[in-house]
Amino acid sequence: MRVALFGGSFDPPHHGHIAIATAAADVFDLDKVLFAPVGRQPLKPDGQPAPFADRLAMVELACRADARFAASELDAPRPDGSPNYSVETLAALSK
């Protein structure tokens, strides 16, 4: 199975996100594109994003655009409130 991880704030997800995911899925013959809203963005420490649950719900709605798309909580907020880093998310995904 060929899977891609598409992470970001998704605050909110928009047509551009869907276009990029569709193009990647088509070009790389992907079976699944996981849209993973970030729990706490390390590059925007003072940012005030919408709550994670709201961004995840918006991603779930956006993923209806293509059967290859799925929302993922893989990058959900950490219990200790620390920032999420892609390298750690990718390590968890590989397991």
C-alpha positions in Angstrom: 0.0 0.0 0.0 1.3 3.4 -1.0 0.5 6.0 1.7 1.4 9.7 1.9 1.2 11.9 5.0 -0.1 15.4 4.4 0.4 17.4 7.6 -0.3 21.0 8.4 -2.4 23.3 10.5 -5.4 23.0 8.2 -6.9 26.1 9.7 -9.0 25.8 7.6 -8.4 23.1 5.0 -9.2 24.5 1.5 -9.4 23.7 -2.2 -5.6 24.2 -2.5 -5.0 21.4 0.0 -7.4 19.1 -2.0 -5.7 20.0 -5.3 -2.2 19.3 -4.0 -3.4 15.9 -2.5 -5.2 14.9 -5.6 -2.2 15.7 -7.8 0.2 13.8 -5.5 -2.2 10.8 -5.3 -2.5 10.8 -9.1 1.2 11.3 -9.9 2.6 8.9 -7.3 -0.2 6.3 -7.6 -1.1 6.6 -3.9 -3.6 4.3 -2.3 -4.2 6.7 0.6 -3.4 10.3 1.6 -3.6 10.9 5.3 -4.5 14.4 6.3 -3.0 15.0 9.7 -3.7 18.3 11.4 -0.8 19.3 13.7 -1.5 19.4 17.4 0.9 22.2 18.2 2.8 23.8 15.4 6.5 24.3 16.5 7.1 27.1 14.0 4.1 29.2 15.2 4.5 29.1 19.0 2.4 32.2 19.6 -0.3 31.2 17.1 -3.9 30.8 18.1 -5.3 28.1 15.8 -8.8 26.8 16.0 -9.1 23.9 18.5 -7.7 20.6 17.3 -11.1 18.9 17.3 -12.5 21.6 15.1 -9.7 21.3 12.6 -9.9 17.5 12.6 -13.7 17.8 11.9 -13.0 20.2 9.0 -10.4 17.8 7.6 -12.9 14.9 7.8 -15.3 16.9 5.7 -12.6 17.9 3.2 -11.5 14.3 2.8 -15.0 13.4 1.4 -13.7 14.9 -1.9 -11.8 11.7 -2.7 -12.0 8.1 -1.5 -8.2 8.0 -1.2 -8.2 10.7 1.4 -8.5 10.1 5.2 -8.3 12.2 8.3 -5.7 11.1 10.8 -5.1 11.9 14.5 -1.5 10.8 14.1 -0.3 14.3 14.8 -2.8 15.1 17.6 -1.8 17.3 20.5 0.7 15.7 22.9 -0.5 15.2 26.5 2.4 17.3 27.9 1.6 20.2 25.5 4.9 20.0 23.7 5.2 20.8 20.0 4.6 18.2 17.3 7.6 17.5 15.0 7.3 15.8 11.6 10.2 13.5 12.2 8.4 12.0 15.3 5.1 11.7 13.4 6.9 9.9 10.5 8.6 7.5 13.0 5.1 6.7 14.5 3.6 6.2 11.0 6.4 3.8 10.0 5.5 1.6 13.0 
